[in-house]
Amino acid sequence: MPKYKLVEADREKWNQIMSESPQFTIFTDIRYLDAVGRKYKNYFVFKGDQIRAGVSVILTEDESGCEIDDLVIYNGIMFLPVSDKKTVRKRFEEFEITEFVIEEFDKRFNKIEMSLNPFFEDLRLFLWHNYHSLDQRDKFMVNLKYTSFLDISELKDAQYPEKTNRFKEMEAIRQRNIKEAREKRVITKVSKQPDYIFIFLDFYKDLIAKQGKVVSDSKLNRMNNLILQLCHKDLADIFITGEEKEIYYITIFCWDKYRSYYLFGAGNPMINLRFKGTLCFWDAFIYLAKQRNIKIVDMEGVNSPQRGWFKLSFGGNLKKYFQVKKNKT
């Protein structure tokens, strides 16, 4: 009798059980996945009659494989904690489960792609899979990615956020941006109103166009539905920076019980003010700390030179995560 078995997860139990995993995020929450507009599947990994792990993946359209989706930042394998196990036993069990999941997915799917959480640490089984094969289609390709975790806990009780260490540790240009915005009495408000989503998407289309790309109507519709549903479920807020009659910048942050995540952001292409994005982020941090009791913000990707530098200029710690891919065809 096999030691482990892979079973399609009970929808009603998924969040309740898997939210205890250190690898669980908003991106593997049923409520988020329902809003993404893609086919997906969640599995429990049983050891005997105990659930020891879960796996969440986005399915290809024909369901013959699973693939990475750019609206689902992290997914894949998640382990449940066991308090009575020594570290060496815990590590060995996670090793066994990873090997089991890889073998099972290799039998079931022609294409395997996962974007593993920063707290998924042991990549050896993906690197060793079919190690001696000369056919690259038998092996996993592992891509290194980075994000930044920003500790905003100090802002919760700060009467003057611009006097905190969090503010002092930012790049000098960010500090100047915020001071300039304060002098001009620019404000940031928080909303869940759908009208702001449409404005944001217009800003976003222009941002992508300036990068020489085109964003599809399909993706825009998915983004619109995702933000709308997350706001409706009180899993996200929209932050709008500007004056009373003019919007400068919009960001969207979502959260789970562990941390908040920067989801989207874009500025008004007609407004050329250096501080517009900086203030929108900073005021969002203050609100998230004070009103949502958020301690850590995942800045969600610092993998391009310009955007990476901007996000890291707020401070924060680099975190590695990995995307794994295998395609038999």
matplotlib code that plots the C-alpha trace (Angstrom):
import matplotlib.pyplot as plt

x = [0.0, 1.5, 2.6, 1.0, -2.0, -3.1, -6.8, -8.7, -9.4, -12.8, -13.6, -15.2, -12.2, -9.4, -9.0, -9.7, -7.0, -4.3, -4.3, -2.2, 0.6, 3.5, 3.4, -0.3, -1.0, -3.9, -3.0, -4.0, -7.1, -10.3, -11.8, -8.9, -8.7, -12.5, -11.9, -8.9, -11.0, -9.0, -9.5, -7.7, -7.3, -6.4, -5.2, -4.7, -1.7, -2.7, -0.4, -2.7, -5.8, -4.0, -3.7, 0.0, 0.2, -1.7, -1.0, -2.7, -2.3, -3.7, -4.9, -4.3, -7.5, -7.7, -6.7, -3.9, -1.4, -0.9, 0.8, 1.9, -0.5, 0.8, -2.2, -1.4, 2.0, 2.6, 1.1, 2.3, 3.2, 2.3, 3.2, 1.2, 3.1, 3.5, 4.5, 5.7, 8.3, 12.0, 13.4, 15.2, 12.0, 10.0, 12.6, 12.6, 8.8, 8.6, 11.3, 9.2, 6.0, 7.7, 9.1, 5.6, 3.9, 6.4, 6.0, 2.1, 2.0, 4.4, 1.9, -1.1, 0.1, 2.0, 2.9, 3.9, 4.4, 4.4, 5.4, 6.6, 6.2, 9.4, 8.9, 9.3, 13.0, 14.1, 14.3, 16.5, 13.7, 12.9, 16.6, 17.2, 14.1, 15.3, 18.8, 20.6, 18.2, 19.7, 16.2, 15.6, 11.8, 12.3, 13.7, 12.5, 13.7, 14.1, 13.9, 15.1, 12.8, 13.0, 10.5, 10.9, 9.4, 8.9, 8.3, 5.7, 4.8, 6.4, 3.8, 0.8, 1.3, 3.3, 1.8, 4.3, 5.1, 7.7, 9.7, 9.9, 12.9, 10.8, 10.8, 14.5, 15.6, 14.1, 16.2, 16.6, 14.7, 11.6, 11.9, 12.1, 9.1, 7.0, 8.0, 7.2, 3.8, 3.0, 3.9, 1.6, -1.1, -1.7, -3.9, -4.5, -7.9, -9.0, -12.0, -13.6, -15.7, -15.7, -15.3, -11.7, -11.0, -11.9, -9.7, -6.8, -7.2, -6.9, -3.7, -2.4, -3.1, -1.0, 1.8, 2.0, 1.9, 4.9, 6.8, 6.1, 3.5, -0.2, -2.4, -5.2, -8.9, -9.1, -6.5, -8.0, -11.4, -9.8, -8.0, -11.2, -13.1, -10.3, -10.1, -13.9, -14.3, -11.5, -12.8, -16.3, -14.9, -12.9, -9.6, -8.3, -8.3, -7.8, -5.6, -6.1, -3.5, -4.3, -6.3, -10.0, -10.7, -7.6, -6.1, -2.4, -1.8, -3.7, -2.5, -4.3, -3.1, -4.6, -3.9, -4.2, -3.6, 0.2, 0.9, -0.3, 0.7, 1.1, -1.1, -1.3, -0.3, -0.3, -0.2, -2.0, 0.0, -1.0, 0.5, 4.2, 4.9, 7.8, 6.1, 2.9, 3.8, 5.9, 3.1, 0.5, 2.7, 3.7, 0.1, -1.0, 1.6, 0.4, -3.2, -2.5, -0.5, -3.0, -6.3, -5.6, -3.0, -0.6, 3.0, 4.7, 4.1, 5.2, 6.2, 5.5, 8.3, 11.5, 12.6, 12.9, 15.6, 13.3, 10.4, 12.8, 14.7, 11.6, 10.2, 13.5, 14.0, 11.4, 13.7, 12.8, 14.5, 15.1, 13.4, 14.0, 11.3, 11.4, 9.3, 9.6, 8.6, 8.5, 6.9, 6.9, 5.8]
y = [0.0, 3.4, 5.7, 8.8, 9.4, 12.5, 13.3, 16.3, 18.6, 19.1, 22.7, 23.5, 22.3, 23.7, 27.2, 25.9, 23.3, 24.8, 28.3, 26.7, 26.1, 28.5, 28.3, 29.3, 32.7, 34.8, 33.3, 29.8, 30.9, 29.6, 33.1, 34.4, 31.5, 31.8, 35.4, 34.7, 33.4, 30.3, 26.5, 25.4, 22.3, 21.8, 18.5, 17.1, 14.8, 12.1, 10.1, 7.3, 9.2, 12.4, 15.4, 16.3, 18.8, 20.4, 21.3, 24.1, 24.5, 26.4, 24.0, 24.4, 24.9, 21.3, 20.2, 18.0, 20.1, 22.9, 26.2, 29.5, 32.4, 35.9, 36.7, 33.8, 34.8, 31.7, 28.2, 24.6, 22.5, 23.5, 21.6, 21.4, 22.0, 19.1, 20.3, 16.9, 16.2, 17.0, 19.2, 16.3, 14.3, 17.3, 17.9, 14.2, 14.1, 17.2, 15.7, 12.5, 14.5, 16.6, 13.5, 11.9, 14.9, 15.2, 11.5, 11.8, 14.9, 13.4, 10.6, 12.8, 15.9, 16.6, 20.0, 20.9, 24.5, 25.9, 29.2, 28.1, 30.3, 31.9, 29.6, 26.5, 25.9, 22.5, 22.4, 19.2, 16.9, 19.1, 19.4, 15.6, 14.4, 12.2, 13.5, 11.2, 11.5, 13.1, 14.3, 17.8, 17.2, 14.7, 17.4, 20.4, 23.9, 26.0, 29.8, 32.0, 34.9, 37.6, 39.6, 42.0, 41.7, 45.1, 45.2, 48.0, 47.0, 50.1, 52.2, 50.8, 53.0, 55.8, 59.2, 60.7, 58.0, 60.2, 60.1, 56.3, 54.1, 52.7, 56.1, 56.8, 53.6, 54.5, 55.9, 59.6, 60.2, 58.5, 60.6, 63.8, 62.6, 62.2, 65.5, 67.3, 65.6, 66.6, 70.2, 70.2, 68.7, 65.8, 63.1, 59.4, 58.0, 54.3, 52.9, 49.8, 51.6, 50.0, 53.3, 53.5, 50.1, 51.4, 54.4, 52.2, 49.9, 52.9, 54.0, 50.4, 50.1, 53.2, 52.0, 48.7, 50.6, 52.7, 49.4, 48.5, 45.9, 45.4, 44.1, 41.9, 42.7, 39.2, 40.0, 43.4, 41.8, 39.2, 42.0, 44.0, 41.0, 40.0, 43.5, 43.8, 40.4, 40.9, 44.2, 42.8, 40.0, 42.5, 41.0, 44.1, 47.9, 50.5, 53.4, 56.6, 59.5, 62.9, 66.1, 66.4, 66.5, 64.8, 61.3, 60.9, 57.3, 54.1, 51.0, 47.8, 45.8, 42.4, 40.4, 37.1, 36.3, 36.3, 39.5, 42.0, 41.8, 44.6, 43.5, 46.3, 49.9, 52.6, 56.3, 59.0, 59.4, 63.0, 63.9, 64.2, 64.5, 62.6, 61.8, 60.4, 56.7, 57.0, 58.7, 56.2, 53.3, 55.0, 56.0, 52.5, 51.1, 53.4, 52.4, 48.7, 48.9, 51.0, 49.8, 46.2, 45.3, 44.2, 43.7, 42.6, 43.7, 41.4, 43.8, 41.0, 40.8, 42.8, 41.1, 44.0, 46.7, 49.8, 48.4, 46.3, 49.4, 51.4, 48.7, 48.1, 51.8, 51.6, 49.2, 45.6, 42.3, 40.3, 36.9, 34.2, 32.1, 29.6, 28.7, 25.1, 24.0, 20.7, 20.1, 16.6, 17.9]
z = [0.0, -1.0, 1.8, 0.3, -1.8, -3.9, -3.6, -5.1, -2.2, -0.6, -1.6, 1.7, 3.7, 1.6, 3.2, 6.7, 6.5, 4.2, 5.7, 8.5, 6.0, 6.0, 2.2, 2.0, 0.5, -0.8, -4.2, -3.1, -1.3, -2.9, -2.9, -4.9, -7.3, -8.0, -9.0, -11.3, -14.2, -14.9, -14.3, -11.3, -9.1, -5.5, -4.0, -0.5, 0.1, 2.6, 4.7, 6.0, 7.1, 7.8, 5.4, 5.4, 2.5, -0.3, -3.9, -5.9, -9.6, -12.6, -15.3, -19.0, -21.0, -22.0, -18.5, -19.7, -17.8, -15.2, -15.9, -14.4, -14.6, -14.0, -11.8, -9.5, -8.0, -5.8, -5.9, -5.9, -2.9, 0.7, 3.8, 7.0, 10.3, 12.8, 16.2, 17.5, 14.8, 15.1, 12.4, 10.7, 10.5, 9.2, 6.5, 5.5, 5.3, 3.1, 0.9, 0.5, -0.2, -2.9, -4.6, -4.4, -5.9, -8.7, -9.6, -9.5, -11.6, -14.1, -14.6, -14.9, -16.8, -20.0, -18.8, -15.2, -14.1, -10.5, -9.0, -5.5, -2.4, -0.9, 2.1, -0.1, 0.4, -0.9, -4.7, -4.9, -6.1, -9.0, -9.9, -9.5, -11.4, -14.3, -13.6, -16.0, -18.9, -22.0, -23.1, -21.6, -21.8, -18.9, -16.6, -14.8, -15.7, -12.5, -12.7, -9.9, -9.0, -6.4, -4.3, -1.4, 2.1, 3.8, 7.6, 8.2, 11.8, 13.2, 11.4, 13.3, 16.4, 14.8, 15.4, 12.9, 10.3, 8.7, 11.9, 12.0, 11.2, 8.4, 6.8, 7.6, 6.0, 2.6, -0.2, 0.1, -3.1, -1.7, 1.5, -0.7, -2.8, 0.3, 1.9, -1.4, -1.6, 2.0, 1.3, -1.7, 0.5, -1.8, -0.3, -0.6, -0.1, 0.2, -1.7, -3.0, -5.7, -9.1, -10.9, -9.7, -11.2, -14.6, -14.1, -13.0, -16.0, -18.3, -16.5, -16.7, -20.5, -21.0, -18.8, -20.8, -24.1, -23.0, -22.5, -26.1, -25.2, -25.7, -22.9, -24.2, -23.5, -21.9, -19.3, -18.6, -18.0, -15.7, -13.8, -13.5, -12.2, -9.8, -8.2, -8.0, -6.3, -3.9, -2.8, -2.5, -0.3, 1.8, 0.7, -1.1, -1.0, -3.8, -2.9, -4.9, -4.7, -6.0, -5.5, -5.2, -8.9, -10.3, -9.8, -9.9, -9.1, -8.1, -6.3, -5.2, -2.2, -1.1, 2.0, 3.9, 7.6, 7.1, 5.1, 2.5, -1.2, -3.7, -6.6, -9.2, -9.6, -12.4, -12.7, -14.6, -17.9, -18.1, -14.7, -14.5, -10.8, -9.3, -6.0, -7.3, -7.0, -3.9, -1.9, -3.0, -1.8, 1.4, 2.4, 1.6, 4.0, 6.7, 6.2, 6.0, 9.3, 11.2, 9.9, 8.7, 11.3, 8.6, 9.6, 6.4, 2.8, 0.0, -2.8, -5.3, -7.7, -8.1, -11.3, -13.7, -13.3, -13.1, -11.1, -9.0, -7.9, -7.2, -4.9, -3.1, -2.6, 0.2, 2.1, 2.7, 2.4, -0.8, -0.8, -3.4, -4.9, -7.8, -10.8, -12.0, -15.5, -17.3, -20.7, -22.2, -25.6]

ax = plt.figure().add_subplot(projection="3d")
ax.plot(x, y, z, "-o")
ax.set_aspect("equal")
plt.show()
